[in-house]
């Protein structure tokens, strides 16, 4: 297994994708980014220029790397094709590489429906007479980055962090 000094951006490597760890199947390509900060017993984790992520098992020739990644672009971490531009936009690294920043000129209120349209259920309070409105605990997704999920309060806090 190569060490951290050998595995640099632009190096030609053979990696095992996480999905292929049980079989040990290796794929080849050129390192775009080193994801591990030091040596690792199972191999240094890297992202290839085509998007695949795995642990380096050995160094290969430029020809092997070219053949191993020929025609492959914009792949997910396990080599699956990214289906659309909207899927690419969900990747913060892609947005950063393309110089795309979070939208400006919006407030948190722009991303949530009015309270009157939230689903609720009626329950009786402890005396059994006065109905209370209790919001359903629904999982929300951040409407800015589409990555963070949580209840409404957690998502609201997270969305605010995009605009701080």
C-alpha positions in Angstrom: 0.0 0.0 0.0 1.6 3.3 -1.0 2.3 6.0 1.6 1.0 9.6 1.8 4.2 11.0 0.1 3.4 8.9 -3.0 -0.3 9.6 -3.2 -0.7 13.1 -4.4 -3.0 15.0 -6.7 -2.3 13.8 -10.3 -0.9 10.4 -9.2 -2.1 7.4 -11.1 -3.5 4.8 -8.8 -5.6 1.6 -8.3 -8.3 1.9 -5.7 -10.9 -0.2 -4.0 -14.3 1.5 -3.9 -16.2 1.1 -0.6 -18.8 -0.9 -2.3 -16.1 -3.3 -3.6 -14.4 -3.9 -0.3 -15.9 -7.4 0.2 -14.7 -8.5 -3.3 -11.4 -6.5 -3.4 -12.2 -5.4 -7.0 -9.9 -2.5 -8.0 -10.5 0.4 -10.4 -7.8 2.7 -11.8 -7.7 6.4 -12.3 -6.0 9.7 -11.5 -6.1 11.3 -8.1 -8.0 14.6 -7.9 -8.0 15.0 -4.1 -6.4 13.2 -1.2 -9.0 12.7 1.5 -6.8 11.1 4.2 -4.5 13.2 6.2 -1.8 10.6 6.8 -0.9 7.0 6.1 -3.6 4.4 6.6 -3.3 0.6 6.9 -6.0 -0.1 4.4 -4.9 2.6 2.0 -5.1 6.3 1.7 -8.6 7.5 0.7 -8.7 9.6 -2.5 -11.2 11.0 -4.9 -10.4 10.3 -8.5 -10.9 13.0 -11.2 -14.0 11.1 -12.4 -15.6 11.4 -8.9 -15.1 7.9 -7.6 -13.8 7.5 -4.0 -11.7 4.7 -2.6 -8.6 3.5 -0.8 -5.3 3.4 -2.8 -3.9 -0.2 -3.1 -1.1 0.4 -5.5 0.4 2.9 -7.9 -0.2 2.3 -11.7 1.1 3.7 -14.9 -0.5 6.7 -16.6 -1.7 4.3 -19.4 -3.4 2.0 -16.8 -5.1 5.0 -15.2 -6.2 6.4 -18.5 -7.7 3.1 -19.6 -9.3 2.5 -16.2 -11.2 5.8 -16.3 -11.6 6.3 -20.0 -15.0 8.0 -20.7 -15.9 8.3 -17.1 -16.9 11.7 -15.7 -19.1 13.1 -12.9 -19.5 9.8 -11.1 -20.7 9.3 -7.5 -18.3 8.0 -4.9 -19.1 4.3 -5.8 -18.9 4.9 -9.5 -22.6 5.4 -10.1 -23.5 8.1 -12.6 -24.8 11.3 -11.2 -28.2 11.5 -12.8 -28.7 15.2 -13.4 -27.5 18.7 -12.9 -29.7 19.0 -9.8 -27.9 16.1 -8.3 -24.6 17.8 -9.0 -25.9 20.9 -7.3 -26.5 19.0 -4.1 -22.8 18.4 -3.9 -21.2 21.3 -2.0 -17.8 20.5 -3.5 -19.2 20.7 -7.0 -20.9 24.1 -6.2 -17.6 25.3 -4.8 -15.6 24.2 -7.9 -18.1 25.9 -10.2 -18.0 29.1 -8.1 -21.7 28.8 -7.1 -22.5 30.3 -3.7 -25.6 30.1 -1.6 -28.4 32.3 -2.7 -28.5 35.8 -1.3 -31.3 38.2 -0.7 -33.5 35.6 1.0 -34.6 35.2 4.6 -35.5 32.1 6.4 -39.2 32.8 6.0 -38.8 32.4 2.2 -38.1 28.7 2.6 -41.0 27.6 4.8 -44.8 27.5 4.1 -47.1 29.7 6.2 -47.9 28.1 9.6 -51.5 27.7 8.6 -50.6 25.1 6.0 -48.6 22.9 8.3 -50.2 19.5 9.0 -51.5 19.3 12.6 -53.6 17.0 14.7 -56.0 17.9 17.5 -55.6 16.4 20.9 -57.3 16.9 24.2 -55.3 18.6 27.0 -55.1 17.1 30.5 -58.6 18.4 31.4 -60.0 16.8 28.3 -61.9 19.8 27.1 -59.7 22.3 25.2 -58.2 21.1 22.0 -54.5 21.8 21.4 -52.8 21.9 18.0 -49.7 19.8 17.9 -47.6 19.8 14.7 -46.6 16.5 13.2 -42.9 15.8 13.7 -42.0 15.7 10.0 -38.5 15.3 8.6 -37.5 18.4 6.6 -34.7 18.8 4.2 -32.6 22.0 3.9 -34.0 23.9 0.9 -30.6 25.6 0.3 -28.1 22.7 0.2 -30.5 19.7 0.1 -28.2 17.7 2.3 -29.2 18.4 5.9 -32.3 16.7 7.3 -34.1 17.1 10.6 -37.2 18.4 12.3 -38.4 21.9 11.4 -36.5 23.7 14.2 -33.2 21.9 13.3 -33.6 22.7 9.6 -34.5 26.3 10.4 -31.3 26.6 12.5 -29.3 25.0 9.7 -30.7 27.2 7.0 -29.8 30.3 9.1 -26.2 29.1 9.0 -26.1 29.5 5.2 -26.9 33.2 5.6 -24.7 34.1 8.6 
